[in-house]
């Protein structure tokens, strides 16, 4: 068990942030949780501690957005995510986390910057084809396995679909619920879910629940227009953060 107060001073806000993002805004900002916790523990242990917490958040989030997701998109995305998870599992011991953060960060920041530099795209305009959906979902499965950083690729694809904000969030909620529960298998086989990590995860369930419920409360009080602006802003923040971390690494 980790007894250092500094760990909890970082972990509790990180879990709250992840919960709010997952419960109300599609999970984009949640990608920052592992980097925040990695300030005081290793990124590998941070990811292992977070996974059971994410599964707990997913149960709450799926309940909030029950049957509001887009099955048409999920049928395309879920099989592709499995490919990404399998690649992550097979290459786990060879992965360069900094390079992964750099790639995801540059793509996410570039997409958001394109939106803000005069090429403002309304949700659903110029929809991306199924091929892009397969690629984005595969990348999301891979980066989610490595550092729970699957939000940007999924958000970038779904933002270009004709989805209202509730369907958008519900689809991301269901997608990552399936991905996270599937990740329990390889994480367990790789020895990531040991007793100490699970005990630490359990101590963070309360802020996780508070975060999800807060995000759901905010979701119902934010208009479609401002909602998508928030999502683009989150993509830009996350992209810049991951790019910085990747270059620094």
N, C-alpha and C positions, 0 to 999 in steps of 0.2 A: 504493500500500500504506500502511496505517496502522501507524506505528511507535511511537505513544504507548503506553507500558506501562500507563497508566491504562485504555485501551480494553480490553486483554486482561485486566486485573484485574477488569473488569466482565463482559466477554463470556464468559470461560471459565465462571464460576459460572452465568451465565444459560443457556448452552448445556447445562451439566450438569443444571441444574434442569429445563430443557425435556425433556431426554432421559429423566430419571427419571420425570417426569410422564407422558410419552408411552409409555414402556416398561412402566409398571406401574399407572398410576392414571387412564387415560383422557385425559390431556393437558390437564386443566383449568388447572393452575398454569403451564403453558407460555406462557400468554397474557402473563405478566409479563416475558418475555424481551425483547420490543421496548422496553417502557418502561425496563427496566434499561439496555439498550444505548444508548437515547436520552439517557441522562444525559451521554454523552460524544460522541455523533455524532447526526446528524439521524435522526428516526424513519424517513424514507424510505430512507436508506442502511442503517439497521439491518434493515429488513424485507427489503431486497434481499440483504444478506449472509446473512440467516437462511434464505432460501428453499432454496438448494442444500443447506444443512445439514439442513433438515427433510426433504428428499427422501432424503438419505442415511439419516437416522434411520428414515424410513418403510420403506425396504428392509429394515433390520434388524428392525424391529418386525413387519412383515408375515411375515417368516420365523419369528419367535417364535410368533406367533398364527395360523399358517397354517390356513385353513379353519375357524376357530372362530367366525367372525362370523355375524351374523344377516342372511341374504340378504333376508328379508322386509322388514326395516327399511331396508336399503341400497337396495333397489329403489325405495323411497319417497323416501329422502333425497338420493341422488346427483343425479337430474335437477333437483331443486329447488336444489341447491347451484350448479349451472351457471348458473341464472338470477341468483343472487347475484353470482357472479364476473363475469358479463357486465355487470351494473349497475355493479359496482365499476370495471370497465375503462372503461365509457362515461363515468363521472362522475369519473374519477381526478383531473383537474385542478381540480375544483370541491369536492372532499371536505374537510369540516371534521373532522379527526381527533379533536379534543376532544369534539365532539358525539357521535361514534360511541362513544368510550370511555364517555361519560356514560350513554348509553342502555343499552349492554351491561352496564355496571357496576351500574346501578340494578336491572335485571331479575334479574341473577345474585344480587346481595346480597339482594333481596327474597325470592327463592325460598328461599335458604338460611335467612334469618331466619324465614320462615314455618315451616320445619322445626324450628328450634331454640326458638321461642317457644311450645312446647306442642302444636303440631300435627304431631307426628312421624309422618312418612309412610314406611311400609316400601316398598322398591323394588317397583314393579309395581302398587301399590294405586292405584285411580282412574286407570287408564291414559288417556293423552291420545290423542285421535283422530288420523287421518291428516292432517286439515287443520292441526293444530298442528305435526305433523311436517314438513309442507311449508313452513310459515312459519319454523319454527326452522332448518331446513336452508338456506333461502334467506338468512336473516340470517347464518347461519354462513358461507356462501359469500362473502357481501359483507364481513363483518368479518374473515374469514380473508384475503381479498385485500388489504384495507387495512393490517392490522397483525397478521396471524397470530393473530387473537383469536376464532377460531370455536369454541373449546372450550365456553364457558358455554352457548350455545344448544343445542348438541348434547347436552351432559351433562344439561341440564334436561329434554330430551325423553326420552332413553334411560333416565334414572333412573326414569321412570314406566312403563317397559316390563318385562315379565316376563323379565328376563335375569339369568343368574348373572354373577358378577363377571368371569369370563374372557370370556364372550360379550360383555359390556358393553365391555370394553377392546378386544377384537378388532374389534368393530364400529366403534369410534371410530378405531382404527388404520387399518383399510381405508378408511374414509370420508375421513380426512385425507390418506392416501397418494394417493388418486385426486384430491382437491382440489388438493393441493400440486403434483403433476405437471402437472395441467391449468393451474395458475397460471404455470408456466414460460413458456407461450406469450405471454400478455399482458405479463408482466414483461419478456420479451425484446423484444417489439415496442415497449415504452415505454422501452427503453434502460436498464433497471434492472440487467441482468446483464452489466455491462462487465467487462473483464479484471481490473481492480484489485479489484472486489468479489468476483469468483470466486476470486482468489488468497487473499483474506482468509478466505473461506468454507472453503477447503481447509485452512487452518492450524487450524481448529476442529473438524475431523472426529474427531480422537482423543477429546477430551472428549465429543463427541456420542455416540460409540460406547460410551464408559464409562458415560454417563448412561442410555442405553437398556438396557444389560445389567444395570446396577444396579437399574433400575426393574423389569425382568422378574424379577430375583432376589427383590426385596421383594414382588412380586405373589404369588408362590407361598407366601409365609410370612405373609400377612395374611388373617385370617378374613373371611367375607362381611360379618359384622356390622360389624367395624372398618373394612373396606374402604369401605363406603358412608358411614360416618361421616367418613372421610378425604375422600371426594369432596365431601360437603356442606361440610366445613370449607374445602376448597380453593375451592369456589364462593364462599363468603363472603369469604375473603381476597382473591380475585381481583376480586370485585364491588366491595368497598370500595376496593381499589387503583385500579381503573378509574374509579370514581365520583370519587375524589379527583383523579386526573389530568385527568378531563374538566372538573371545576369549576375546577381551577387553570389550565387552558388557556383 
